[in-house]
Amino acid sequence: MTNQRQEGWIRSLAAEVKCNVDATIFKDQGCYGIDMCLTGDRGEFMRAKTAWYRGLSQPNEAEARGLKEARKWLGTLRYTSVSIELDCKQWLTTSLAISTPNPRSTLF
């Protein structure tokens, strides 16, 4: 059995909102940005938010800040069912190793 990463859009559960979070680092400008986009269970756009920060950050740190900001933002919107999607494998692997007794555990 091979372990292949499946890419592409995955439909949310019924009545669930999906929040895609991404960070981008602009070395030449000395800053980084975080983008958050909410879509409904049919993939329809609902709302989005961006944030900019001065200074440079490692990709996993920028993604972690994106998760923190997304959770704060989502808390103000009062949705009952939200899944958050990140694309930084390094951050996810590090977080799992720290937060779970078995580093081989996964969220999926």
N, CA, C and O atoms as CSV, one atom per row, in Angstrom:
chain,resi,resn,atom,element,x,y,z
A,1,MET,N,N,0.832,-1.168,0.000
A,1,MET,CA,C,0.000,0.000,0.000
A,1,MET,C,C,0.884,1.240,0.000
A,1,MET,O,O,1.785,1.364,0.829
A,2,THR,N,N,0.630,2.143,-0.915
A,2,THR,CA,C,1.435,3.362,-0.990
A,2,THR,C,C,0.739,4.478,-0.233
A,2,THR,O,O,-0.486,4.506,-0.116
A,3,ASN,N,N,1.541,5.390,0.274
A,3,ASN,CA,C,1.017,6.531,1.008
A,3,ASN,C,C,1.130,7.747,0.112
A,3,ASN,O,O,2.147,8.440,0.127
A,4,GLN,N,N,0.084,8.014,-0.677
A,4,GLN,CA,C,0.102,9.137,-1.595
A,4,GLN,C,C,-0.762,10.258,-1.043
A,4,GLN,O,O,-1.827,10.023,-0.472
A,5,ARG,N,N,-0.291,11.458,-1.222
A,5,ARG,CA,C,-1.047,12.625,-0.790
A,5,ARG,C,C,-2.104,12.946,-1.832
A,5,ARG,O,O,-1.802,13.077,-3.019
A,6,GLN,N,N,-3.340,13.071,-1.382
A,6,GLN,CA,C,-4.426,13.405,-2.282
A,6,GLN,C,C,-4.604,14.913,-2.282
A,6,GLN,O,O,-4.809,15.517,-1.229
A,7,GLU,N,N,-4.526,15.524,-3.459
A,7,GLU,CA,C,-4.661,16.965,-3.560
A,7,GLU,C,C,-5.938,17.308,-4.283
A,7,GLU,O,O,-6.492,16.494,-5.022
A,8,GLY,N,N,-6.394,18.505,-4.065
A,8,GLY,CA,C,-7.599,18.974,-4.710
A,8,GLY,C,C,-8.643,19.352,-3.690
A,8,GLY,O,O,-8.435,19.198,-2.486
A,9,TRP,N,N,-9.764,19.847,-4.169
A,9,TRP,CA,C,-10.833,20.299,-3.305
A,9,TRP,C,C,-11.571,19.113,-2.723
A,9,TRP,O,O,-11.910,18.167,-3.434
A,10,ILE,N,N,-11.818,19.168,-1.428
A,10,ILE,CA,C,-12.583,18.137,-0.749
A,10,ILE,C,C,-13.824,18.794,-0.177
A,10,ILE,O,O,-13.727,19.770,0.567
A,11,ARG,N,N,-14.985,18.265,-0.519
A,11,ARG,CA,C,-16.246,18.838,-0.072
A,11,ARG,C,C,-16.390,18.739,1.446
A,11,ARG,O,O,-16.048,17.721,2.048
A,12,SER,N,N,-16.898,19.805,2.051
A,12,SER,CA,C,-17.159,19.818,3.485
A,12,SER,C,C,-18.378,18.963,3.792
A,12,SER,O,O,-19.180,18.661,2.909
A,13,LEU,N,N,-18.506,18.581,5.048
A,13,LEU,CA,C,-19.708,17.891,5.489
A,13,LEU,C,C,-20.890,18.829,5.360
A,13,LEU,O,O,-20.711,20.047,5.332
A,14,ALA,N,N,-22.102,18.285,5.279
A,14,ALA,CA,C,-23.297,19.113,5.162
A,14,ALA,C,C,-23.360,20.111,6.310
A,14,ALA,O,O,-23.124,19.758,7.465
A,15,ALA,N,N,-23.676,21.341,5.989
A,15,ALA,CA,C,-23.818,22.440,6.947
A,15,ALA,C,C,-22.501,22.793,7.647
A,15,ALA,O,O,-22.518,23.469,8.675
A,16,GLU,N,N,-21.378,22.353,7.114
A,16,GLU,CA,C,-20.087,22.683,7.700
A,16,GLU,C,C,-19.417,23.780,6.878
A,16,GLU,O,O,-19.509,23.801,5.651
A,17,VAL,N,N,-18.756,24.666,7.561
A,17,VAL,CA,C,-17.991,25.731,6.927
A,17,VAL,C,C,-16.532,25.311,6.928
A,17,VAL,O,O,-16.037,24.788,7.927
A,18,LYS,N,N,-15.836,25.535,5.813
A,18,LYS,CA,C,-14.411,25.231,5.743
A,18,LYS,C,C,-13.636,26.534,5.723
A,18,LYS,O,O,-13.981,27.461,4.991
A,19,CYS,N,N,-12.589,26.600,6.530
A,19,CYS,CA,C,-11.714,27.771,6.572
A,19,CYS,C,C,-10.336,27.352,6.077
A,19,CYS,O,O,-9.622,26.622,6.765
A,20,ASN,N,N,-9.966,27.806,4.904
A,20,ASN,CA,C,-8.628,27.561,4.369
A,20,ASN,C,C,-7.719,28.678,4.837
A,20,ASN,O,O,-8.042,29.857,4.692
A,21,VAL,N,N,-6.575,28.301,5.404
A,21,VAL,CA,C,-5.625,29.262,5.937
A,21,VAL,C,C,-4.293,29.075,5.223
A,21,VAL,O,O,-3.806,27.953,5.078
A,22,ASP,N,N,-3.713,30.179,4.781
A,22,ASP,CA,C,-2.421,30.097,4.103
A,22,ASP,C,C,-1.583,31.311,4.497
A,22,ASP,O,O,-2.110,32.390,4.770
A,23,ALA,N,N,-0.291,31.113,4.521
A,23,ALA,CA,C,0.638,32.203,4.822
A,23,ALA,C,C,1.599,32.359,3.646
A,23,ALA,O,O,1.989,31.378,3.013
A,24,THR,N,N,1.968,33.584,3.370
A,24,THR,CA,C,2.915,33.887,2.302
A,24,THR,C,C,3.983,34.816,2.849
A,24,THR,O,O,3.680,35.802,3.520
A,25,ILE,N,N,5.228,34.494,2.559
A,25,ILE,CA,C,6.351,35.296,3.048
A,25,ILE,C,C,6.926,36.102,1.884
A,25,ILE,O,O,7.225,35.553,0.823
A,26,PHE,N,N,7.076,37.404,2.094
A,26,PHE,CA,C,7.624,38.304,1.087
A,26,PHE,C,C,8.987,38.785,1.573
A,26,PHE,O,O,9.087,39.816,2.238
A,27,LYS,N,N,10.025,38.041,1.242
A,27,LYS,CA,C,11.376,38.343,1.735
A,27,LYS,C,C,11.844,39.725,1.315
A,27,LYS,O,O,12.407,40.464,2.123
A,28,ASP,N,N,11.614,40.081,0.047
A,28,ASP,CA,C,12.082,41.376,-0.454
A,28,ASP,C,C,11.424,42.559,0.255
A,28,ASP,O,O,12.035,43.618,0.396
A,29,GLN,N,N,10.184,42.379,0.698
A,29,GLN,CA,C,9.476,43.456,1.380
A,29,GLN,C,C,9.617,43.359,2.902
A,29,GLN,O,O,9.205,44.272,3.618
A,30,GLY,N,N,10.189,42.270,3.396
A,30,GLY,CA,C,10.386,42.103,4.832
A,30,GLY,C,C,9.103,41.931,5.623
A,30,GLY,O,O,8.979,42.436,6.739
A,31,CYS,N,N,8.138,41.208,5.037
A,31,CYS,CA,C,6.881,41.001,5.739
A,31,CYS,C,C,6.261,39.664,5.316
A,31,CYS,O,O,6.747,38.991,4.408
A,32,TYR,N,N,5.190,39.310,5.994
A,32,TYR,CA,C,4.450,38.115,5.594
A,32,TYR,C,C,2.962,38.374,5.791
A,32,TYR,O,O,2.557,39.227,6.580
A,33,GLY,N,N,2.166,37.618,5.057
A,33,GLY,CA,C,0.720,37.786,5.114
A,33,GLY,C,C,0.024,36.475,5.390
A,33,GLY,O,O,0.554,35.396,5.126
A,34,ILE,N,N,-1.168,36.591,5.924
A,34,ILE,CA,C,-2.008,35.436,6.207
A,34,ILE,C,C,-3.347,35.652,5.517
A,34,ILE,O,O,-3.952,36.719,5.623
A,35,ASP,N,N,-3.796,34.627,4.813
A,35,ASP,CA,C,-5.087,34.674,4.131
A,35,ASP,C,C,-5.997,33.616,4.733
A,35,ASP,O,O,-5.569,32.491,4.990
A,36,MET,N,N,-7.243,33.979,4.954
A,36,MET,CA,C,-8.250,33.053,5.463
A,36,MET,C,C,-9.471,33.170,4.564
A,36,MET,O,O,-9.929,34.276,4.274
A,37,CYS,N,N,-9.997,32.034,4.122
A,37,CYS,CA,C,-11.139,32.033,3.220
A,37,CYS,C,C,-12.165,31.013,3.709
A,37,CYS,O,O,-11.840,29.847,3.931
A,38,LEU,N,N,-13.402,31.466,3.872
A,38,LEU,CA,C,-14.482,30.574,4.297
A,38,LEU,C,C,-15.320,30.162,3.097
A,38,LEU,O,O,-15.719,30.996,2.284
A,39,THR,N,N,-15.579,28.868,3.000
A,39,THR,CA,C,-16.463,28.336,1.969
A,39,THR,C,C,-17.512,27.458,2.630
A,39,THR,O,O,-17.288,26.885,3.697
A,40,GLY,N,N,-18.662,27.366,1.971
A,40,GLY,CA,C,-19.751,26.540,2.474
A,40,GLY,C,C,-19.600,25.098,2.045
A,40,GLY,O,O,-18.606,24.729,1.419
A,41,ASP,N,N,-20.581,24.286,2.379
A,41,ASP,CA,C,-20.494,22.852,2.098
A,41,ASP,C,C,-20.607,22.510,0.616
A,41,ASP,O,O,-20.369,21.364,0.235
A,42,ARG,N,N,-20.963,23.473,-0.225
A,42,ARG,CA,C,-20.973,23.261,-1.679
A,42,ARG,C,C,-19.791,23.952,-2.358
A,42,ARG,O,O,-19.711,24.003,-3.586
A,43,GLY,N,N,-18.873,24.486,-1.543
A,43,GLY,CA,C,-17.696,25.156,-2.074
A,43,GLY,C,C,-17.905,26.614,-2.389
A,43,GLY,O,O,-17.019,27.253,-2.956
A,44,GLU,N,N,-19.049,27.157,-2.038
A,44,GLU,CA,C,-19.342,28.547,-2.351
A,44,GLU,C,C,-18.601,29.493,-1.403
A,44,GLU,O,O,-18.471,29.232,-0.207
A,45,PHE,N,N,-18.127,30.582,-1.969
A,45,PHE,CA,C,-17.421,31.593,-1.194
A,45,PHE,C,C,-18.371,32.230,-0.189
A,45,PHE,O,O,-19.510,32.561,-0.517
A,46,MET,N,N,-17.883,32.399,1.058
A,46,MET,CA,C,-18.695,33.048,2.084
A,46,MET,C,C,-18.075,34.372,2.530
A,46,MET,O,O,-18.736,35.410,2.501
A,47,ARG,N,N,-16.816,34.337,2.938
A,47,ARG,CA,C,-16.085,35.544,3.322
A,47,ARG,C,C,-14.600,35.242,3.409
A,47,ARG,O,O,-14.183,34.084,3.419
A,48,ALA,N,N,-13.811,36.306,3.473
A,48,ALA,CA,C,-12.353,36.142,3.536
A,48,ALA,C,C,-11.763,37.253,4.394
A,48,ALA,O,O,-12.395,38.278,4.647
A,49,LYS,N,N,-10.549,37.018,4.826
A,49,LYS,CA,C,-9.842,38.010,5.633
A,49,LYS,C,C,-8.348,37.860,5.370
A,49,LYS,O,O,-7.857,36.753,5.148
A,50,THR,N,N,-7.636,38.972,5.398
A,50,THR,CA,C,-6.182,38.945,5.278
A,50,THR,C,C,-5.573,39.742,6.419
A,50,THR,O,O,-6.212,40.622,6.995
A,51,ALA,N,N,-4.341,39.419,6.730
A,51,ALA,CA,C,-3.595,40.155,7.749
A,51,ALA,C,C,-2.139,40.207,7.308
A,51,ALA,O,O,-1.626,39.259,6.712
A,52,TRP,N,N,-1.478,41.321,7.604
A,52,TRP,CA,C,-0.071,41.523,7.242
A,52,TRP,C,C,0.740,41.801,8.485
A,52,TRP,O,O,0.273,42.451,9.420
A,53,TYR,N,N,1.978,41.294,8.483
A,53,TYR,CA,C,2.868,41.463,9.624
A,53,TYR,C,C,4.256,41.871,9.129
A,53,TYR,O,O,4.753,41.337,8.138
A,54,ARG,N,N,4.864,42.806,9.820
A,54,ARG,CA,C,6.234,43.217,9.490
A,54,ARG,C,C,7.214,42.197,10.043
A,54,ARG,O,O,6.950,41.543,11.052
A,55,GLY,N,N,8.335,42.075,9.375
A,55,GLY,CA,C,9.354,41.116,9.790
A,55,GLY,C,C,9.225,39.818,9.022
A,55,GLY,O,O,8.197,39.540,8.406
A,56,LEU,N,N,10.273,39.039,9.069
A,56,LEU,CA,C,10.273,37.752,8.372
A,56,LEU,C,C,10.013,36.632,9.368
A,56,LEU,O,O,10.357,36.741,10.545
A,57,SER,N,N,9.418,35.580,8.896
A,57,SER,CA,C,9.047,34.452,9.734
A,57,SER,C,C,9.374,33.166,8.988
A,57,SER,O,O,9.393,33.145,7.757
A,58,GLN,N,N,9.628,32.108,9.723
A,58,GLN,CA,C,9.765,30.795,9.103
A,58,GLN,C,C,8.370,30.356,8.647
A,58,GLN,O,O,7.377,30.734,9.269
A,59,PRO,N,N,8.278,29.560,7.566
A,59,PRO,CA,C,6.957,29.141,7.067
A,59,PRO,C,C,6.074,28.490,8.129
A,59,PRO,O,O,4.886,28.799,8.216
A,60,ASN,N,N,6.638,27.593,8.935
A,60,ASN,CA,C,5.805,26.921,9.936
A,60,ASN,C,C,5.314,27.902,11.008
A,60,ASN,O,O,4.212,27.735,11.532
A,61,GLU,N,N,6.107,28.910,11.336
A,61,GLU,CA,C,5.675,29.917,12.309
A,61,GLU,C,C,4.578,30.808,11.734
A,61,GLU,O,O,3.632,31.171,12.434
A,62,ALA,N,N,4.710,31.158,10.457
A,62,ALA,CA,C,3.683,31.975,9.807
A,62,ALA,C,C,2.370,31.200,9.719
A,62,ALA,O,O,1.304,31.776,9.935
A,63,GLU,N,N,2.429,29.912,9.408
A,63,GLU,CA,C,1.222,29.088,9.350
A,63,GLU,C,C,0.587,28.961,10.730
A,63,GLU,O,O,-0.637,28.991,10.854
A,64,ALA,N,N,1.410,28.819,11.771
A,64,ALA,CA,C,0.883,28.730,13.133
A,64,ALA,C,C,0.173,30.029,13.510
A,64,ALA,O,O,-0.883,30.003,14.143
A,65,ARG,N,N,0.751,31.158,13.123
A,65,ARG,CA,C,0.094,32.445,13.399
A,65,ARG,C,C,-1.214,32.534,12.627
A,65,ARG,O,O,-2.202,33.076,13.122
A,66,GLY,N,N,-1.212,31.994,11.403
A,66,GLY,CA,C,-2.441,31.968,10.615
A,66,GLY,C,C,-3.537,31.170,11.309
A,66,GLY,O,O,-4.694,31.591,11.326
A,67,LEU,N,N,-3.186,30.029,11.877
A,67,LEU,CA,C,-4.149,29.216,12.608
A,67,LEU,C,C,-4.686,29.979,13.820
A,67,LEU,O,O,-5.888,29.973,14.083
A,68,LYS,N,N,-3.795,30.626,14.545
A,68,LYS,CA,C,-4.206,31.404,15.719
A,68,LYS,C,C,-5.176,32.512,15.321
A,68,LYS,O,O,-6.211,32.699,15.962
A,69,GLU,N,N,-4.840,33.244,14.265
A,69,GLU,CA,C,-5.695,34.348,13.823
A,69,GLU,C,C,-7.030,33.833,13.292
A,69,GLU,O,O,-8.068,34.457,13.513
A,70,ALA,N,N,-7.006,32.698,12.592
A,70,ALA,CA,C,-8.246,32.120,12.068
A,70,ALA,C,C,-9.169,31.713,13.215
A,70,ALA,O,O,-10.376,31.947,13.155
A,71,ARG,N,N,-8.608,31.110,14.248
A,71,ARG,CA,C,-9.436,30.701,15.392
A,71,ARG,C,C,-10.052,31.914,16.084
A,71,ARG,O,O,-11.211,31.870,16.496
A,72,LYS,N,N,-9.286,32.996,16.213
A,72,LYS,CA,C,-9.830,34.222,16.814
A,72,LYS,C,C,-10.959,34.781,15.950
A,72,LYS,O,O,-12.017,35.146,16.461
A,73,TRP,N,N,-10.726,34.846,14.638
A,73,TRP,CA,C,-11.720,35.381,13.707
A,73,TRP,C,C,-12.979,34.528,13.720
A,73,TRP,O,O,-14.088,35.054,13.804
A,74,LEU,N,N,-12.811,33.213,13.638
A,74,LEU,CA,C,-13.959,32.318,13.623
A,74,LEU,C,C,-14.777,32.427,14.909
A,74,LEU,O,O,-15.999,32.280,14.887
A,75,GLY,N,N,-14.104,32.683,16.020
A,75,GLY,CA,C,-14.809,32.855,17.282
A,75,GLY,C,C,-15.773,34.029,17.272
A,75,GLY,O,O,-16.776,34.017,17.987
A,76,THR,N,N,-15.480,35.036,16.474
A,76,THR,CA,C,-16.368,36.204,16.391
A,76,THR,C,C,-17.540,35.971,15.439
A,76,THR,O,O,-18.520,36.714,15.478
A,77,LEU,N,N,-17.451,34.953,14.587
A,77,LEU,CA,C,-18.476,34.716,13.566
A,77,LEU,C,C,-19.578,33.769,14.018
A,77,LEU,O,O,-20.645,33.734,13.406
A,78,ARG,N,N,-19.345,33.010,15.066
A,78,ARG,CA,C,-20.349,32.150,15.691
A,78,ARG,C,C,-20.900,31.038,14.801
A,78,ARG,O,O,-22.092,30.735,14.857
A,79,TYR,N,N,-20.055,30.437,13.991
A,79,TYR,CA,C,-20.473,29.251,13.243
A,79,TYR,C,C,-20.466,28.050,14.180
A,79,TYR,O,O,-19.680,28.007,15.127
A,80,THR,N,N,-21.328,27.082,13.927
A,80,THR,CA,C,-21.404,25.920,14.817
A,80,THR,C,C,-20.516,24.764,14.374
A,80,THR,O,O,-20.131,23.940,15.202
A,81,SER,N,N,-20.184,24.684,13.097
A,81,SER,CA,C,-19.346,23.587,12.608
A,81,SER,C,C,-18.367,24.117,11.564
A,81,SER,O,O,-18.760,24.496,10.461
A,82,VAL,N,N,-17.092,24.139,11.928
A,82,VAL,CA,C,-16.052,24.668,11.042
A,82,VAL,C,C,-14.873,23.705,11.026
A,82,VAL,O,O,-14.438,23.229,12.074
A,83,SER,N,N,-14.359,23.421,9.832
A,83,SER,CA,C,-13.096,22.695,9.727
A,83,SER,C,C,-12.056,23.679,9.213
A,83,SER,O,O,-12.341,24.508,8.350
A,84,ILE,N,N,-10.858,23.576,9.749
A,84,ILE,CA,C,-9.767,24.465,9.347
A,84,ILE,C,C,-8.755,23.653,8.569
A,84,ILE,O,O,-8.345,22.575,9.000
A,85,GLU,N,N,-8.354,24.172,7.419
A,85,GLU,CA,C,-7.415,23.468,6.558
A,85,GLU,C,C,-6.141,24.286,6.399
A,85,GLU,O,O,-6.179,25.451,6.005
A,86,LEU,N,N,-5.010,23.657,6.713
A,86,LEU,CA,C,-3.687,24.258,6.534
A,86,LEU,C,C,-2.930,23.455,5.495
A,86,LEU,O,O,-3.262,22.296,5.248
A,87,ASP,N,N,-1.920,24.053,4.885
A,87,ASP,CA,C,-1.142,23.297,3.901
A,87,ASP,C,C,0.333,23.167,4.281
A,87,ASP,O,O,1.161,22.820,3.438
A,88,CYS,N,N,0.663,23.440,5.526
A,88,CYS,CA,C,2.055,23.365,5.957
A,88,CYS,C,C,2.302,22.036,6.668
A,88,CYS,O,O,2.061,21.920,7.870
A,89,LYS,N,N,2.775,21.044,5.938
A,89,LYS,CA,C,3.008,19.717,6.490
A,89,LYS,C,C,4.019,19.749,7.635
A,89,LYS,O,O,3.860,19.019,8.614
A,90,GLN,N,N,5.041,20.571,7.530
A,90,GLN,CA,C,6.060,20.655,8.586
A,90,GLN,C,C,5.426,21.098,9.904
A,90,GLN,O,O,5.754,20.546,10.954
A,91,TRP,N,N,4.529,22.079,9.870
A,91,TRP,CA,C,3.879,22.559,11.076
A,91,TRP,C,C,2.999,21.470,11.670
A,91,TRP,O,O,3.015,21.246,12.881
A,92,LEU,N,N,2.238,20.800,10.831
A,92,LEU,CA,C,1.342,19.751,11.310
A,92,LEU,C,C,2.121,18.606,11.932
A,92,LEU,O,O,1.747,18.122,13.000
A,93,THR,N,N,3.186,18.165,11.296
A,93,THR,CA,C,4.001,17.069,11.813
A,93,THR,C,C,4.625,17.444,13.149
A,93,THR,O,O,4.625,16.639,14.080
A,94,THR,N,N,5.157,18.655,13.254
A,94,THR,CA,C,5.759,19.124,14.501
A,94,THR,C,C,4.709,19.210,15.601
A,94,THR,O,O,4.960,18.786,16.729
A,95,SER,N,N,3.547,19.749,15.291
A,95,SER,CA,C,2.487,19.883,16.281
A,95,SER,C,C,2.018,18.535,16.787
A,95,SER,O,O,1.778,18.369,17.983
A,96,LEU,N,N,1.886,17.574,15.895
A,96,LEU,CA,C,1.463,16.237,16.314
A,96,LEU,C,C,2.505,15.589,17.210
A,96,LEU,O,O,2.159,14.925,18.187
A,97,ALA,N,N,3.769,15.775,16.886
A,97,ALA,CA,C,4.830,15.173,17.695
A,97,ALA,C,C,4.839,15.755,19.099
A,97,ALA,O,O,5.148,15.049,20.058
A,98,ILE,N,N,4.505,17.027,19.232
A,98,ILE,CA,C,4.496,17.682,20.534
A,98,ILE,C,C,3.231,17.348,21.318
A,98,ILE,O,O,3.286,17.146,22.531
A,99,SER,N,N,2.087,17.290,20.627
A,99,SER,CA,C,0.816,17.194,21.334
A,99,SER,C,C,0.271,15.782,21.516
A,99,SER,O,O,-0.706,15.593,22.240
A,100,THR,N,N,0.874,14.796,20.882
A,100,THR,CA,C,0.358,13.439,21.031
A,100,THR,C,C,1.427,12.537,21.622
A,100,THR,O,O,2.613,12.719,21.347
A,101,PRO,N,N,1.018,11.561,22.435
A,101,PRO,CA,C,2.006,10.664,23.011
A,101,PRO,C,C,2.673,9.777,21.966
A,101,PRO,O,O,3.800,9.325,22.169
A,102,ASN,N,N,2.000,9.526,20.867
A,102,ASN,CA,C,2.550,8.699,19.801
A,102,ASN,C,C,2.792,9.578,18.574
A,102,ASN,O,O,1.833,9.936,17.890
A,103,PRO,N,N,4.055,9.941,18.269
A,103,PRO,CA,C,4.328,10.832,17.151
A,103,PRO,C,C,3.875,10.287,15.801
A,103,PRO,O,O,3.826,11.041,14.829
A,104,ARG,N,N,3.547,9.015,15.712
A,104,ARG,CA,C,3.065,8.450,14.453
A,104,ARG,C,C,1.579,8.715,14.240
A,104,ARG,O,O,1.050,8.433,13.165
A,105,SER,N,N,0.905,9.250,15.242
A,105,SER,CA,C,-0.525,9.543,15.124
A,105,SER,C,C,-0.747,10.600,14.070
A,105,SER,O,O,0.124,11.434,13.822
A,106,THR,N,N,-1.904,10.568,13.455
A,106,THR,CA,C,-2.272,11.573,12.481
A,106,THR,C,C,-3.662,12.067,12.773
A,106,THR,O,O,-4.396,11.451,13.546
A,107,LEU,N,N,-4.033,13.171,12.164
A,107,LEU,CA,C,-5.370,13.717,12.333
A,107,LEU,C,C,-6.360,13.114,11.363
A,107,LEU,O,O,-7.567,13.299,11.518
A,108,PHE,N,N,-5.870,12.390,10.356
A,108,PHE,CA,C,-6.755,11.922,9.295
A,108,PHE,C,C,-6.995,10.439,9.393
A,108,PHE,O,O,-7.721,9.876,8.575
